[in-house]
């Protein structure tokens, strides 16, 4: 099916993470991909549930309102998919007796059919919602779309989390190198004033930091700053 190929292409593109990629942009891309690539799908939503927070993206503002209302009601296909871990199909919200209050809201927003796919990724759950303005639009495509979503969304999120870990590690290394540099400068200041060795200068830094209950790097930065303000130049190496 051509539309499935389009969906697969668009979802695969979300797995190519760059520096500007974020969880929000990936979720938003998923909603746009299903709206563009699934027959009869007029819009999509993507909710990322983690222990810390819930992120929501939607292709249309009306769908954001629908999801917010579903949370308030604590009933609807997305809540069912989240609790059961299984896909939930609603061929026609008007004829479905399970969530009458949700159905009334969905119809007001122009929604007649819904397909919701839950996807577990590590310790998180992603709830993908597909919405049609006509009843029964996902009857033919649902079986093909569900495994495709699971495969590609899992890859995209795993890639961005791995990329975030790499960036975090690089930032921490950069911070550690900067801290080491300022400590070396502070040691140079102490050595030039007292004529002690590098080891003795560091021990003096450590002793003062423990006495004042501050980090060695923070104390070193303060010492270097004060030295530069007094002497108008860099600290001795």
C-alpha positions in Angstrom: 0.0 0.0 0.0 1.5 3.4 -1.1 0.2 5.3 1.9 1.8 2.8 4.3 5.1 3.4 2.4 4.7 7.1 2.9 4.0 6.6 6.6 7.0 4.3 7.0 9.3 6.8 5.3 8.1 9.7 7.4 8.4 7.8 10.7 11.8 6.5 9.8 12.9 10.1 9.2 12.0 10.8 12.8 14.7 8.3 13.9 17.5 10.4 12.4 18.3 12.5 15.4 20.2 15.8 15.0 21.2 18.5 17.6 17.9 20.3 17.2 15.8 17.2 17.7 13.7 17.1 20.9 11.1 14.7 22.4 8.5 17.4 21.6 9.5 17.6 17.9 9.5 13.8 17.6 6.0 13.5 19.1 4.8 16.3 16.8 6.3 14.6 13.8 4.5 11.4 14.7 1.1 13.2 14.7 1.8 14.8 11.3 3.1 11.5 9.8 -0.1 9.6 10.7 -2.3 12.4 9.5 -0.5 12.5 6.2 0.2 8.7 5.7 -2.8 6.8 7.0 -5.9 6.6 4.8 -8.9 8.4 6.3 -6.8 9.9 9.2 -7.6 13.6 9.6 -5.4 14.1 12.6 -3.2 12.5 15.3 -2.1 12.8 18.9 0.9 11.4 20.7 1.2 11.2 24.5 4.5 10.3 26.2 3.9 9.0 29.7 6.9 8.7 32.0 7.3 8.7 35.8 8.3 12.4 35.8 5.8 13.9 33.3 3.3 13.6 30.5 4.1 15.2 27.1 1.3 15.8 24.6 1.5 16.7 20.9 -1.4 17.0 18.5 -1.7 17.8 14.8 -4.7 20.0 15.5 -5.7 22.2 18.5 -9.2 20.5 18.6 -7.4 17.2 19.3 -5.5 18.7 22.2 -8.8 19.8 23.7 -10.2 16.3 23.1 -7.3 14.7 25.0 -7.5 17.2 27.8 -11.2 16.5 28.1 -10.6 12.7 28.1 -8.1 13.1 31.0 -10.7 15.1 32.9 -13.4 12.5 32.3 -11.0 9.6 33.0 -12.7 7.7 30.3 -12.1 7.2 26.6 -10.0 5.1 24.1 -6.7 6.6 25.1 -7.3 6.0 28.8 -8.4 2.4 27.9 -5.2 1.8 25.8 -3.0 3.2 28.6 -4.5 1.0 31.2 -4.8 -2.2 29.1 -1.7 -1.9 27.0 -3.7 -3.0 23.9 -4.8 -1.1 20.8 -8.3 0.3 21.0 -10.5 0.9 17.9 -13.7 2.9 17.8 -15.3 2.4 14.4 -18.0 5.0 15.2 -18.1 7.0 18.4 -21.8 7.7 18.1 -22.6 4.0 18.1 -20.0 3.0 20.7 -21.6 2.6 24.2 -18.4 2.5 26.3 -17.7 6.2 26.9 -20.8 8.3 26.3 -19.4 11.5 27.8 -16.2 11.1 25.7 -18.3 10.4 22.6 -20.3 13.6 23.0 -17.0 15.6 23.2 -15.5 13.8 20.2 -18.5 14.5 18.0 -18.4 18.2 18.9 -14.9 18.3 17.7 -15.8 16.5 14.4 -14.4 13.1 15.3 -16.3 10.0 14.3 -13.7 7.2 14.4 -10.6 6.6 16.5 -7.7 4.1 16.6 -5.3 4.3 19.6 -2.0 2.4 19.7 -0.1 2.1 23.0 3.7 1.5 22.7 6.0 0.6 25.5 9.5 2.0 25.2 11.8 1.3 28.1 10.1 2.7 31.2 7.8 5.0 29.2 4.5 4.5 27.3 3.6 6.3 24.1 -0.1 6.6 23.3 -0.6 7.3 19.6 -4.1 8.4 18.6 -5.5 8.5 15.0 -8.8 10.3 14.3 -11.1 10.3 11.4 -14.0 12.5 10.5 -16.0 9.6 9.0 -16.9 6.3 10.7 -15.0 3.1 9.9 -12.0 4.7 8.2 -9.4 2.6 10.0 -11.0 -0.8 9.4 -8.8 -1.6 6.5 -5.5 0.0 7.6 -5.4 -0.6 11.3 -3.7 -4.0 11.1 -0.9 -2.7 9.0 -0.5 0.6 10.8 -0.2 -0.8 14.4 3.1 -2.8 14.0 4.6 -0.1 11.8 4.0 2.5 14.5 5.4 0.3 17.2 8.6 -0.4 15.3 9.4 3.1 14.1 8.3 5.0 17.2 10.4 2.7 19.4 13.4 3.4 17.2 12.9 7.1 17.1 12.5 7.5 20.9 15.4 5.1 21.6 17.6 7.2 19.3 16.8 10.5 20.9 17.3 9.2 24.4 20.7 7.8 23.4 21.5 11.1 21.8 20.5 13.0 24.9 22.8 10.7 27.0 25.7 11.5 24.7 25.1 15.2 25.0 24.8 15.0 28.7 28.0 13.0 29.0 29.8 15.6 26.8 28.5 18.5 28.9 29.6 16.8 32.1 33.1 16.1 30.6 33.3 19.8 29.5 32.3 20.9 33.0 34.9 18.6 34.6 37.6 19.9 32.3 36.7 23.5 33.0 36.7 22.8 36.8 40.2 21.2 36.5 41.5 24.2 34.6 40.3 26.7 37.2 41.7 24.5 40.0 45.1 24.5 38.3 45.0 28.3 38.1 44.1 28.5 41.8 47.0 26.2 42.6 49.3 28.5 40.7 48.2 31.5 42.7 48.8 29.7 46.0 52.2 28.4 44.8 53.3 31.9 43.7 52.4 33.4 47.1 53.7 30.7 49.4 56.4 29.0 47.4 54.8 25.6 48.1 54.5 22.6 45.7 51.5 21.8 43.5 50.5 19.0 45.9 50.7 21.3 48.9 48.7 24.0 47.1 45.9 21.5 46.3 45.9 20.2 49.9 45.5 23.9 51.0 42.5 24.3 48.7 41.0 21.1 49.9 41.4 22.1 53.6 39.8 25.5 53.1 37.0 24.0 51.0 36.1 21.5 53.7 36.3 24.2 56.4 33.8 26.4 54.5 31.8 23.5 53.2 32.1 24.5 49.5 33.3 22.5 46.5 37.0 22.7 45.6 36.1 23.9 42.1 33.9 26.7 43.5 36.6 27.8 45.9 39.1 27.8 43.1 36.9 29.8 40.9 36.4 32.4 43.6 40.2 32.6 44.3 41.0 33.1 40.6 38.3 35.7 40.1 39.5 37.7 43.1 43.1 37.4 41.8 42.1 38.7 38.3 40.1 41.6 39.8 43.1 42.7 41.9 45.8 42.2 39.3 43.8 42.7 36.1 45.1 39.6 34.4 45.2 35.9 34.2 46.3 33.8 37.1 49.8 32.3 37.0 50.0 28.8 35.5 
